[in-house]
Amino acid sequence: MSRPHPQPARAVAAAVILTTALALLYGCAPPGGPPGVVTDKTNRWSSATKARRYSLTVRTTQGDRKEFRVSLHTYHRCPRRSRYPACMKG
């Protein structure tokens, strides 16, 4: 007696759910900042949201200072005096 085959519709539905979840997570990532040298790092605690917000400040090649939000992963990978976004590689 043969075993029943998994229903293709279930497999497709699972793939759609997984793809949607990954797209939502990717869409929630903070946008990248301008290239430059990291001059400061901050991690602020918000008691209202019970969450930390991580940010980097870079000095661009034009001499401007720009602060932007980053993920925890980026925050840890980019120490002061490193070049952003090159600090994310390797």
ZIDAZI-V613113 format. One record per pair of residues at least 24 apart in sequence whose ideal C-beta (glycine too) atoms are under 10 Angstrom apart, sorted by sequence separation. I is the first residue (numbers start at 1). J is the second residue. D is the distance in Angstrom with one decimal. If there is no record, write none. Layout:
# ZIDAZI-V613113
i=I j=J d=D
i=I j=J d=D
This chain:
# ZIDAZI-V613113
i=30 j=54 d=8.3
i=33 j=57 d=8.9
i=34 j=58 d=6.4
i=36 j=60 d=4.3
i=37 j=61 d=9.1
i=56 j=80 d=9.2
i=58 j=82 d=9.6
i=60 j=84 d=9.9
i=30 j=55 d=8.6
i=33 j=58 d=6.1
i=34 j=59 d=9.8
i=35 j=60 d=7.1
i=36 j=61 d=6.8
i=40 j=65 d=8.4
i=42 j=67 d=7.9
i=44 j=69 d=10.0
i=58 j=83 d=8.7
i=34 j=60 d=5.3
i=35 j=61 d=7.5
i=36 j=62 d=9.0
i=39 j=65 d=6.8
i=56 j=82 d=9.6
i=58 j=84 d=5.2
i=33 j=60 d=9.3
i=34 j=61 d=9.0
i=36 j=63 d=9.6
i=39 j=66 d=9.8
i=40 j=67 d=7.7
i=42 j=69 d=9.9
i=43 j=70 d=10.0
i=57 j=84 d=9.8
i=58 j=85 d=9.5
i=34 j=62 d=9.2
i=36 j=64 d=8.2
i=39 j=67 d=9.6
i=56 j=84 d=6.3
i=36 j=65 d=8.6
i=41 j=70 d=8.8
i=43 j=72 d=8.5
i=34 j=64 d=8.1
i=36 j=66 d=7.0
i=35 j=66 d=9.9
i=56 j=87 d=9.3
i=34 j=66 d=5.3
i=43 j=75 d=6.7
i=33 j=66 d=5.9
i=41 j=74 d=10.0
i=42 j=75 d=9.1
i=33 j=67 d=8.1
i=34 j=68 d=7.8
i=41 j=75 d=6.4
i=33 j=68 d=3.6
i=41 j=76 d=9.5
i=32 j=68 d=7.6
i=33 j=69 d=8.3
i=31 j=68 d=7.3
i=32 j=69 d=9.9
i=33 j=70 d=7.3
i=41 j=78 d=7.5
i=30 j=68 d=7.2
i=31 j=69 d=7.9
i=32 j=70 d=8.2
i=41 j=79 d=7.8
i=30 j=69 d=4.0
i=31 j=70 d=9.5
i=41 j=80 d=6.5
i=29 j=69 d=9.6
i=30 j=70 d=5.7
i=38 j=78 d=5.2
i=40 j=80 d=7.0
i=29 j=70 d=9.1
i=30 j=71 d=6.2
i=33 j=74 d=9.2
i=38 j=79 d=6.9
i=39 j=80 d=6.7
i=29 j=71 d=6.0
i=32 j=74 d=8.5
i=38 j=80 d=5.4
i=39 j=81 d=8.0
i=28 j=71 d=9.5
i=37 j=80 d=8.7
i=38 j=81 d=6.6
i=29 j=73 d=9.5
i=30 j=74 d=8.1
i=37 j=81 d=6.5
i=38 j=82 d=5.2
i=29 j=74 d=9.2
i=37 j=82 d=7.4
i=38 j=83 d=7.6
i=37 j=83 d=5.9
i=38 j=84 d=5.5
i=36 j=83 d=7.4
i=37 j=84 d=7.5
i=35 j=83 d=7.3
i=36 j=84 d=6.0
i=35 j=84 d=6.2
i=36 j=85 d=9.3
i=38 j=87 d=7.0
i=34 j=84 d=8.1
i=35 j=85 d=6.2
i=37 j=87 d=9.9
i=33 j=84 d=6.5
i=34 j=85 d=9.2
i=35 j=86 d=8.0
i=32 j=84 d=8.4
i=33 j=85 d=8.0
i=32 j=85 d=6.4
i=32 j=88 d=8.8
